[in-house]
Amino acid sequence: QVQLAESGGGVVQPGRSLRLSCAASGFSFSNHAMHWVRQAPGKGLEWVALIWYDGSLKYYADSVKGRFTISRENSENTLYLQMSRLRVEDTAVYYCARAHGQHFDSWGQGTLIIVSS
Amino acid sequence: QSALTQAPSASGSPGQSVTISCTGTSSDVGGYNYVSWYQHHPGKAPKLVIYEVSKRPSGVPDRFSGSKSGNTASLTVSGLQTEDEADYYCSSYAGNNNWVFGGGTKLTVL
């Protein structure tokens, strides 16, 4: 049974940094590309970033490019999102999701980031 | 404003059918057969219910079906059940390793 569990959320001031983690279990993590997707309060979902199964390729939404870095540690079955220069508009629930083709076939329950002074 | 347009709400009585639409452009919905739909009960993990326009993952009831015409995709839930009450989001591949989502439709089972 695929399980994804995000952690690392909290309240952070604008301009600061934060790292999210996503612990994966129940599948061969190193064989799957992984995404981060977020949902701002009262808004729809927004794709954030993708990392290939081996970490060799990474892609970002324009809204986070240059500020966020996606990475993974396959030996620990863990996905990361390093967020820097955080803005108020980055406030959202952040989900990790497993990639399958061009869709997202398993999701975690999310972790909430609040960027506020 | 979300990249794909969904009506904010939809409703139906138990046993009825309801269709949720998702409108994009020729650069996303209209350009690829990579539309997917997600069911989200608040506080829980979103769940994939339709992928590649009309395919159903294992375990998803055949009450859920998807289609596409031009730049608009649709999710139909037939034989509505109380547990179908949730938020539904569409998504489309938009090329160049970019994905877009809709703003979500809150489905109420009356």
Interface residues (C-beta under 8 A of the other chain):
Chain A: L4 H35 V37 K43 G44 L45 E46 W47 L50 Y59 A61 Y95 A97 H100 G101 Q102 H103 F104 D105 S106 W107 G108 Q109 G110
Chain B: S2 Q6 Y32 Y34 S36 Y38 G43 K44 A45 P46 K47 L48 Y51 E52 P57 Y89 S91 Y93 N97 N98 W99 V100 F101 G102 G103 G104
